[in-house]
Amino acid sequence: MIKFVRIVSFLIAVLVTVVSIFFIDAEQELSEAQAAYRSGDIDQAIRKARRANHAFSDNNKKTSAYYVQAKAAAQMNWTNKSADYLDDLLRLNPEHVSGLLLRGEIRIQQGDNSGALEDINKGLELASENISGNRLAYALSKRGLAFLALNQVDNAENDARKAIQLSAKLPEAYDLMSRVMEQKGDFERAVAACDKAYKLLLEKDRFAMITPEGQQLSERLVHLKVKYLQSK
Amino acid sequence: MKYKCKACGKTIQQDDKFCQNCGAPQKGTTSANTAKPKAMPKNLSTAPIVKCLALAIATGLVFGWIRYWIGYYILIQGVIAGVTISWMVKQTAGEYIEALANIRFKMVVLLFFMFMIGQAFGFGLAQPVFDPFNWLARVWNADTTESVFGIFSTAGVVSRTFSEGLNGGFWVILSLIDLFFMLFLMLVTMPLPTKKN
């Protein structure tokens, strides 16, 4: 009897496992992945998006899953993995605007600034007028960073100005402006722009000082203030 | 088959308790034709132990991989892994089974730890970037959750509370229950020694 119960339990367990591996509601998995990403559970966002990706057969839907995977991987600082997901996404749909803009951002982190410019320019060209002011401002802030890394300071300054004009409350735009001013040797304006960026970040999230972005900005602010005092 | 008295060497019957000739008690009479010696359990060597531990690691790898993709499947893992590992030990041990049965408890603990190591690696290999130990820290710190397989089949408060998954201390407690269950199953399904030492 005990042997029988043991065999039955074992078979049920195997059956349950097999059923759960092969029967996935891809749509539900993807919406759960997006919800997990919004709630900050990045591990689950990647896992569920990957599950959805395996289950989808439609390429359009696969791109949505890849995009969530790439965003989540970037959030985890798995830059190379995020770039891989974006490569897969853009192989399926080379005109995916969000994918192009995100890959541009990732390429800046990887130090491939020319590639980043290529992606962001293509993304902005494809988006033309179907892009919100905030999103455009964010993309310009990132493109400005690539320009700056390639020593194209004037182009970077133009992007910073346009970004601030489009979204006056975007910390990234002021951060770019402070970097441009630092490059130009105008430390007073660099400090003012960086200070503004930090305050805007705290306005967006009052606990931002303990996030990596907040810590990075506050360290930059101190560094710029020291440079400003030394230049006086 | 003829049997001989151990004392005087005269022929006796197999069931005789005493020799009809000299009266010597007969315990375990020996055959006139050379009786086959009883098969003795082989002394344990490293090879079967290593083989069993490798199997436990391989099982752990598979379970870790599955656990990443379908989530935490309370008790089911205990049932399948516990029974499978013991079964594989029985199949692998062969002539060493008696020797392994004599160190059953130590063997189960070793197999259990090898399974856990395998599981961590299996989980890590299924992740996009190998990161099982940081993942454990994130679950403990409630930065992420682990899906509970089958939670959708429950209803009411349980389903509402844990539909997003488990983390923190509660996850640790449930995992421990599952692991104890698995350990118990391994202990009761491992081969028992046939004679007491």
Interface residues (C-beta under 8 A of the other chain):
Chain A: R6 S9 F10 A13 V14 V16 T17 S20 I21 G40 D41 I42 D43 Q44 I46 R47 R50 R51 Q69 A73 M76 W78 K81
Chain B: I66 Y68 W69 I70 Y73 I76 V79 I80 V83 T84 P128 V129 W135 R138 D143 T144 T145 S147 F149 G150 E164 G165 T189
